[in-house]
Amino acid sequence: PHNYYSHLSTFISASLCGVLPNVCIMETDVDALSLKDELVTNVPEIVNGYIKIPTGPGWGTTVIEEVARAHPWKKESGAW
């Protein structure tokens, strides 16, 4: 799956890939904003190109809402 900018999105995509029988690759952006590490309780574990899929309930991480609120999205153009 196409995946970008969020550890939460990475965990969701990894969970999906773990149950689909025909997935051969998952995209993730390892060079994105450093802030994304602060937004969640834990980050994906990627070793030698493989990601460890969370085994617990939920998506494998929790968004830290105080950090998210401190960095709201700002619409700067009409492009989106």
DSSP file (Angstrom, degrees, kcal/mol; ACC not computed):
  #  RESIDUE AA STRUCTURE BP1 BP2  ACC     N-H-->O    O-->H-N    N-H-->O    O-->H-N    TCO  KAPPA ALPHA  PHI   PSI    X-CA   Y-CA   Z-CA
    1    1 A P              0   0    0      0, 0.0    26,-1.8     0, 0.0     2,-0.4   0.000 360.0 360.0 360.0 152.3    0.0    0.0    0.0
    2    2 A H        +     0   0    0     24,-0.1     2,-0.4     2,-0.0    26,-0.1  -0.652 360.0 173.0 -73.5 127.0    0.9    3.6   -0.5
    3    3 A N        +     0   0    0     -2,-0.4     2,-0.3    10,-0.0     7,-0.0  -1.000   3.8 164.3-144.5 133.9    1.9    5.0    2.9
    4    4 A Y        +     0   0    0     -2,-0.4     5,-0.1    24,-0.1    26,-0.0  -0.999  47.7   1.3-153.3 151.3    3.4    8.3    4.0
    5    5 A Y  S    S+     0   0    0     -2,-0.3     2,-0.4    24,-0.1     3,-0.1   0.375  97.4  77.0  65.3   6.2    4.1   10.7    6.8
    6    6 A S     >  -     0   0    0      1,-0.1     4,-2.0     2,-0.0     5,-0.1  -0.967  58.2-151.8-152.8 131.5    2.8    8.9    9.8
    7    7 A H  H  > S+     0   0    0     -2,-0.4     4,-2.6    29,-0.2     5,-0.2   0.867 106.3  56.8 -65.3 -34.1    3.8    6.1   12.1
    8    8 A L  H  > S+     0   0    0      1,-0.2     4,-2.4     2,-0.2    -1,-0.2   0.939 107.1  47.9 -60.6 -45.4    0.1    5.4   12.7
    9    9 A S  H  > S+     0   0    0      1,-0.2     4,-2.7     2,-0.2    -1,-0.2   0.874 110.3  53.0 -61.8 -37.5   -0.4    5.0    9.0
   10   10 A T  H  X S+     0   0    0     -4,-2.0     4,-2.6     2,-0.2    -2,-0.2   0.927 110.0  46.8 -64.0 -45.4    2.6    2.7    8.9
   11   11 A F  H  X S+     0   0    0     -4,-2.6     4,-2.3     2,-0.2    -2,-0.2   0.900 113.2  49.4 -63.6 -40.5    1.2    0.5   11.6
   12   12 A I  H  X S+     0   0    0     -4,-2.4     4,-2.1    -5,-0.2    -2,-0.2   0.939 113.4  46.1 -63.8 -46.6   -2.2    0.4    9.9
   13   13 A S  H  X S+     0   0    0     -4,-2.7     4,-2.8     1,-0.2    -2,-0.2   0.900 111.9  51.4 -63.1 -41.1   -0.6   -0.5    6.5
   14   14 A A  H  X S+     0   0    0     -4,-2.6     4,-1.9     2,-0.2    -1,-0.2   0.900 109.2  50.5 -63.4 -40.4    1.6   -3.2    8.1
   15   15 A S  H  X S+     0   0    0     -4,-2.3     4,-0.5     2,-0.2    -1,-0.2   0.908 111.8  47.9 -63.7 -41.2   -1.4   -4.8    9.9
   16   16 A L  H >X S+     0   0    0     -4,-2.1     3,-1.4     1,-0.2     4,-1.1   0.939 110.9  50.5 -63.5 -47.1   -3.3   -4.8    6.5
   17   17 A C  H 3< S+     0   0    0     -4,-2.8     3,-0.3     1,-0.3     6,-0.3   0.831 102.3  63.2 -60.6 -31.8   -0.3   -6.3    4.7
   18   18 A G  H 3< S+     0   0    0     -4,-1.9    -1,-0.3     1,-0.2    -2,-0.2   0.690 110.6  36.6 -68.3 -18.0   -0.1   -9.0    7.4
   19   19 A V  H << S+     0   0    0     -3,-1.4    -1,-0.2    -4,-0.5    -2,-0.2   0.522  95.9  90.9-112.5  -7.8   -3.5  -10.4    6.5
   20   20 A L    ><  -     0   0    0     -4,-1.1     3,-0.8    -3,-0.3    -4,-0.0  -0.765  63.7-150.7 -90.2 132.3   -3.5  -10.0    2.8
   21   21 A P  T 3  S+     0   0    0      0, 0.0    -1,-0.1     0, 0.0    -4,-0.0   0.657  88.4  47.3 -77.0 -14.3   -2.2  -13.0    0.9
   22   22 A N  T 3  S+     0   0    0      2,-0.0     2,-0.5     0, 0.0    -5,-0.0   0.049  74.6 120.8-120.5  27.9   -0.9  -11.2   -2.2
   23   23 A V    <   +     0   0    0     -3,-0.8     3,-0.1    -6,-0.3    -3,-0.0  -0.795  23.8 167.5 -92.5 129.0    1.1   -8.2   -0.8
   24   24 A C        +     0   0    0     -2,-0.5     2,-0.3     1,-0.3    -1,-0.1   0.590  64.2  18.7-113.5 -14.9    4.7   -8.1   -1.9
   25   25 A I        -     0   0    0      2,-0.0     2,-0.4    -8,-0.0    -1,-0.3  -0.993  53.2-160.7-155.9 146.9    5.8   -4.6   -0.8
   26   26 A M        -     0   0    0     -2,-0.3     2,-0.3    -3,-0.1   -24,-0.1  -0.997  20.7-136.5-129.8 128.6    4.7   -1.8    1.4
   27   27 A E        +     0   0    0    -26,-1.8     2,-0.3    -2,-0.4   -14,-0.1  -0.589  27.5 169.2 -80.8 141.8    5.9    1.8    0.9
   28   28 A T        -     0   0    0     -2,-0.3     2,-0.9   -26,-0.1   -24,-0.1  -0.979  33.5-126.8-148.5 151.1    6.9    3.9    3.9
   29   29 A D    >   +     0   0    0     -2,-0.3     3,-0.8     1,-0.2   -24,-0.1  -0.831  26.5 173.8-101.4  99.9    8.7    7.2    4.2
   30   30 A V  T 3  S+     0   0    0     -2,-0.9    -1,-0.2     1,-0.2   -26,-0.0   0.605  77.3  56.7 -81.7 -11.0   11.7    6.9    6.4
   31   31 A D  T 3  S+     0   0    0      3,-0.0    -1,-0.2     0, 0.0     3,-0.1   0.088  82.5 118.1-106.3  22.0   12.9   10.4    5.7
   32   32 A A  S <  S-     0   0    0     -3,-0.8   -26,-0.0     1,-0.2    -2,-0.0   0.047  75.6 -41.8 -78.5-169.4    9.8   12.3    6.8
   33   33 A L    >   -     0   0    0      1,-0.1     3,-1.1   -28,-0.1     4,-0.2  -0.227  42.7-139.3 -57.3 136.7    9.4   14.8    9.6
   34   34 A S  G >  S+     0   0    0      1,-0.2     3,-1.6     2,-0.2     4,-0.5   0.759  97.5  75.2 -68.3 -23.1   11.1   14.1   12.9
   35   35 A L  G >> S+     0   0    0      1,-0.3     3,-1.4     2,-0.2     4,-0.8   0.790  78.2  73.8 -57.9 -28.5    8.0   15.3   14.7
   36   36 A K  G <4 S+     0   0    0     -3,-1.1     3,-0.4     1,-0.3     4,-0.4   0.788  88.0  60.5 -62.3 -24.8    6.2   12.1   13.8
   37   37 A D  G <4 S+     0   0    0     -3,-1.6     3,-0.5    -4,-0.2    -1,-0.3   0.813 104.6  49.8 -67.5 -29.1    8.3   10.3   16.4
   38   38 A E  T <4 S+     0   0    0     -3,-1.4    -1,-0.2    -4,-0.5    -2,-0.2   0.632  98.4  68.8 -82.8 -15.1    6.9   12.5   19.1
   39   39 A L  S  < S+     0   0    0     -4,-0.8    25,-3.3    -3,-0.4     2,-0.3   0.625  99.6  45.1 -82.4 -14.2    3.2   12.0   18.0
   40   40 A V  B    S-A   63   0A   0     -3,-0.5    23,-0.2    -4,-0.4     3,-0.1  -0.864  79.1-119.2-132.3 162.7    2.9    8.4   19.0
   41   41 A T  S    S+     0   0    0     21,-1.7     2,-0.3    -2,-0.3    22,-0.1   0.746  97.5   8.3 -75.7 -24.2    3.8    6.1   22.0
   42   42 A N  S    S-     0   0    0     20,-0.2    -1,-0.2    -3,-0.0    20,-0.1  -0.986  71.6-131.9-152.2 158.1    6.1    3.9   20.0
   43   43 A V        -     0   0    0     -2,-0.3    -6,-0.0     1,-0.1   -35,-0.0  -0.717  37.3 -85.5-110.7 158.7    7.6    3.8   16.5
   44   44 A P        -     0   0    0      0, 0.0     2,-0.7     0, 0.0    -1,-0.1  -0.290  35.2-132.7 -61.6 145.7    7.7    1.1   13.9
   45   45 A E        +     0   0    0      7,-0.4     7,-2.3     2,-0.0     2,-0.5  -0.895  29.3 178.3-102.1 107.9   10.6   -1.4   14.1
   46   46 A I  E     +B   51   0B   0     -2,-0.7     2,-0.4     5,-0.2     5,-0.2  -0.955   2.3 173.4-116.1 119.9   12.2   -1.8   10.7
   47   47 A V  E >   -B   50   0B   0      3,-2.8     3,-1.8    -2,-0.5    -2,-0.0  -0.991  69.0 -14.7-130.6 125.0   15.2   -4.0   10.3
   48   48 A N  T 3  S-     0   0    0     -2,-0.4    -1,-0.1     1,-0.3     3,-0.1   0.837 129.8 -50.9  53.4  37.2   16.8   -5.0    7.0
   49   49 A G  T 3  S+     0   0    0      1,-0.2     2,-0.4    -3,-0.0    -1,-0.3   0.499 117.0 109.8  83.5   3.6   13.8   -3.8    5.1
   50   50 A Y  E <   -B   47   0B   0     -3,-1.8    -3,-2.8     2,-0.0     2,-0.4  -0.917  55.6-146.2-115.9 140.6   11.3   -5.7    7.2
   51   51 A I  E     -B   46   0B   0     -2,-0.4     2,-0.6    -5,-0.2    -5,-0.2  -0.839  17.1-125.0-105.2 140.2    8.8   -4.3    9.6
   52   52 A K        -     0   0    0     -7,-2.3    -7,-0.4    -2,-0.4   -38,-0.1  -0.741  27.7-137.4 -81.8 120.1    7.7   -6.0   12.8
   53   53 A I        -     0   0    0     -2,-0.6     7,-0.1   -39,-0.1   -42,-0.1  -0.648  23.6-111.1 -80.8 129.1    3.9   -6.2   12.7
   54   54 A P        -     0   0    0      0, 0.0    -1,-0.1     0, 0.0     7,-0.1  -0.283  26.4-167.4 -58.8 142.8    2.2   -5.3   16.1
   55   55 A T        +     0   0    0      5,-0.1     3,-0.1     2,-0.1    -2,-0.0   0.564  57.6  85.4-108.7 -12.9    0.6   -8.3   17.8
   56   56 A G  S    S-     0   0    0      1,-0.2     2,-0.0     4,-0.0     0, 0.0  -0.141  91.9 -70.0 -80.8-179.3   -1.4   -6.5   20.5
   57   57 A P  S >  S+     0   0    0      0, 0.0     3,-0.6     0, 0.0    -1,-0.2  -0.318  98.3  15.0 -69.5 154.9   -4.9   -5.0   20.2
   58   58 A G  T 3  S-     0   0    0      1,-0.2     4,-0.1     2,-0.1     0, 0.0  -0.427 117.2 -42.2  81.6-156.4   -5.4   -1.9   18.1
   59   59 A W  T 3  S-     0   0    0      2,-0.4    -1,-0.2    -2,-0.1   -44,-0.1   0.556  80.7-101.9 -91.1  -9.0   -3.0   -0.5   15.6
   60   60 A G  S <  S+     0   0    0     -3,-0.6     2,-0.3     1,-0.2    -2,-0.1   0.408  95.9  48.0 103.8  -2.6    0.2   -1.0   17.7
   61   61 A T        -     0   0    0    -20,-0.1     2,-0.4   -53,-0.1    -2,-0.4  -0.968  70.0-131.0-157.4 166.5    0.6    2.6   18.9
   62   62 A T        -     0   0    0     -2,-0.3   -21,-1.7    -3,-0.1     2,-0.3  -0.991  23.9-121.5-127.1 134.8   -1.4    5.4   20.4
   63   63 A V  B     -A   40   0A   0     -2,-0.4     2,-1.1   -23,-0.2   -23,-0.3  -0.567  20.5-133.2 -72.1 132.5   -1.5    9.0   19.2
   64   64 A I    >>  -     0   0    0    -25,-3.3     4,-1.9    -2,-0.3     3,-0.7  -0.771  20.8-163.5 -87.0  99.3   -0.3   11.5   21.9
   65   65 A E  H 3> S+     0   0    0     -2,-1.1     4,-2.7     1,-0.3     5,-0.2   0.786  81.4  60.0 -62.2 -32.4   -3.1   14.0   21.5
   66   66 A E  H 3> S+     0   0    0      2,-0.2     4,-1.4     1,-0.2    -1,-0.3   0.906 108.4  45.5 -62.4 -40.5   -1.4   16.8   23.4
   67   67 A V  H <> S+     0   0    0     -3,-0.7     4,-0.6     2,-0.2    -2,-0.2   0.917 112.4  51.0 -68.2 -43.2    1.4   16.8   20.8
   68   68 A A  H >< S+     0   0    0     -4,-1.9     3,-1.1     1,-0.2    -2,-0.2   0.914 109.7  50.0 -60.9 -43.1   -1.0   16.6   17.9
   69   69 A R  H 3< S+     0   0    0     -4,-2.7    -1,-0.2     1,-0.2    -2,-0.2   0.831 104.9  58.2 -64.6 -31.6   -3.0   19.5   19.2
   70   70 A A  H 3< S+     0   0    0     -4,-1.4    -1,-0.2     1,-0.3    -2,-0.2   0.634 111.6  42.6 -73.4 -12.9    0.2   21.6   19.6
   71   71 A H  S << S-     0   0    0     -3,-1.1    -1,-0.3    -4,-0.6    -2,-0.1  -0.531  80.3-179.5-132.1  66.0    0.9   21.1   15.9
   72   72 A P        -     0   0    0      0, 0.0     2,-0.2     0, 0.0    -3,-0.1  -0.305  36.4-100.9 -69.0 151.8   -2.3   21.6   14.0
   73   73 A W        -     0   0    0      1,-0.0     2,-0.5     2,-0.0    -2,-0.0  -0.507  36.0-152.8 -68.7 137.1   -2.4   21.3   10.2
   74   74 A K        -     0   0    0     -2,-0.2     2,-0.8    -3,-0.1    -1,-0.0  -0.964   9.8-139.0-118.3 120.8   -2.4   24.7    8.5
   75   75 A K        +     0   0    0     -2,-0.5     3,-0.1     1,-0.2    -2,-0.0  -0.683  29.3 170.1 -77.5 111.4   -4.0   25.1    5.1
   76   76 A E        +     0   0    0     -2,-0.8     2,-0.3     1,-0.1    -1,-0.2   0.548  58.9  18.8-103.6  -9.8   -1.5   27.4    3.3
   77   77 A S  S >  S-     0   0    0      0, 0.0     3,-0.5     0, 0.0    -1,-0.1  -0.937  74.3-111.5-150.0 172.0   -2.9   27.2   -0.3
   78   78 A G  T 3  S+     0   0    0     -2,-0.3    -3,-0.0     1,-0.2     0, 0.0   0.301  88.1 101.5 -89.0   9.6   -5.9   26.3   -2.2
   79   79 A A  T 3         0   0    0      1,-0.2    -1,-0.2     0, 0.0     0, 0.0   0.798 360.0 360.0 -66.7 -29.0   -4.2   23.3   -3.7
   80   80 A W    <         0   0    0     -3,-0.5    -1,-0.2     0, 0.0    -2,-0.1   0.380 360.0 360.0-114.6 360.0   -5.9   20.8   -1.4
